[in-house]
Amino acid sequence: MLILYHGWRSSASRRVRLCLAEKGLDYESRLVDMIRGEQHSPEYLAMNPNGVVPALILEDGRVLYESSVIAEYLEETYPTPSIRPADPYERATMRNFVRWVDEKCLAKLIVFNWSQSMQPVASQWSEDELAKRMARIPTPERREAWLRVARKPYTEEEKAEAMRGLLLLLERMDGMLEASGSGWLVGKAYSIADIGAAPFVMRISELNAPALAEHPLVTDWWARVQARPSFTTARIEAYIESAAKDTAKK
Ligand SMILES: N[C@@H](CCC(=O)N[C@@H](CS)C(=O)NCC(=O)O)C(=O)O
């Protein structure tokens, strides 16, 4: 059976769960406790050297990481139902879009997600604890992000700037929905492009609902995404409620 190392609220994990659900694939769920730094443990880094979730263990024991790469692997290995356009140009467009989301949106979303979920705990770490954690983080960007939430919380100005960046996604999606005319981002059907954007639109809907409402095409698209059975199966739940459930379990 497939084994997924993931986090319920992680956007990249949500993408993979959406793909698995869309294809009706069963998997063993292994939650990674990010606040405890399990993603930076030597065992986890052996699976994903970037020290981030998700990681997917295949049926033969090999490992894959990077949500968009996992999505395409799942499509190629379990092609029905398809979540990728058949037309090569549309496929290329889908990949370019997902790559853009990865490059432009993830760092912006971290500003909000980590301020909410990581900062309350990370700000309590002693200097010694912080140094130990920093030493285990494999990439400079994530060391910086952890340092920010632990010692130098994002300012309101930085949050406003991050939100402006995040909202560019809605503008880009408007253009794509207008061009496709199908109600989906690329081509005629729901694809990895829609899956790539969904976790980010979910967070925008929670953080800034009025901004989403200014984009009727995206708003309708969002309703269609949420109406898919895979959305429920993948457990894309409200961020605050999901975090509260985790805290209650501890
Ligand atoms: N490009 C990666 C991004 C993965 C990623 O950034 N995961 C975040 C959660 S969404 C994470 O594990 N953060 C933990 C950390 O940075 O310590 C992908 O798409 O898989």
Ligand as a Chemical Component Dictionary entry (heavy atoms), coordinates in Angstrom:
data_LIG
# 
_chem_comp.id                   LIG 
_chem_comp.type                 NON-POLYMER 
_chem_comp.pdbx_formal_charge   0 
_chem_comp.three_letter_code    LIG 
# 
loop_
_chem_comp_atom.comp_id 
_chem_comp_atom.atom_id 
_chem_comp_atom.alt_atom_id 
_chem_comp_atom.type_symbol 
_chem_comp_atom.charge 
_chem_comp_atom.model_Cartn_x 
_chem_comp_atom.model_Cartn_y 
_chem_comp_atom.model_Cartn_z 
_chem_comp_atom.pdbx_ordinal 
LIG N1  N1  N 0 7.493 22.326 -3.032 1  
LIG C1  C1  C 0 7.164 21.425 -1.948 2  
LIG C2  C2  C 0 6.755 22.261 -0.770 3  
LIG C3  C3  C 0 6.583 21.419 0.482  4  
LIG C4  C4  C 0 6.444 22.299 1.721  5  
LIG O1  O1  O 0 6.845 23.466 1.736  6  
LIG N2  N2  N 0 5.896 21.724 2.807  7  
LIG C5  C5  C 0 5.733 22.491 4.032  8  
LIG C6  C6  C 0 4.289 22.393 4.474  9  
LIG S1  S1  S 0 3.216 22.977 3.169  10 
LIG C7  C7  C 0 6.612 21.889 5.138  11 
LIG O2  O2  O 0 6.751 20.695 5.235  12 
LIG N3  N3  N 0 7.197 22.740 6.003  13 
LIG C8  C8  C 0 7.955 22.302 7.113  14 
LIG C9  C9  C 0 9.281 23.022 7.238  15 
LIG O3  O3  O 0 9.592 23.836 6.372  16 
LIG O4  O4  O 0 9.954 22.776 8.237  17 
LIG C10 C10 C 0 6.046 20.487 -2.415 18 
LIG O5  O5  O 0 5.235 20.927 -3.220 19 
LIG O6  O6  O 0 6.010 19.316 -1.975 20 
# 
loop_
_chem_comp_bond.comp_id 
_chem_comp_bond.atom_id_1 
_chem_comp_bond.atom_id_2 
_chem_comp_bond.value_order 
_chem_comp_bond.pdbx_ordinal 
LIG N1  C1  SING 1  
LIG C1  C2  SING 2  
LIG C1  C10 SING 3  
LIG C2  C3  SING 4  
LIG C3  C4  SING 5  
LIG C4  O1  DOUB 6  
LIG C4  N2  SING 7  
LIG N2  C5  SING 8  
LIG C5  C6  SING 9  
LIG C5  C7  SING 10 
LIG C6  S1  SING 11 
LIG C7  O2  DOUB 12 
LIG C7  N3  SING 13 
LIG N3  C8  SING 14 
LIG C8  C9  SING 15 
LIG C9  O3  DOUB 16 
LIG C9  O4  SING 17 
LIG C10 O5  DOUB 18 
LIG C10 O6  SING 19 
# 
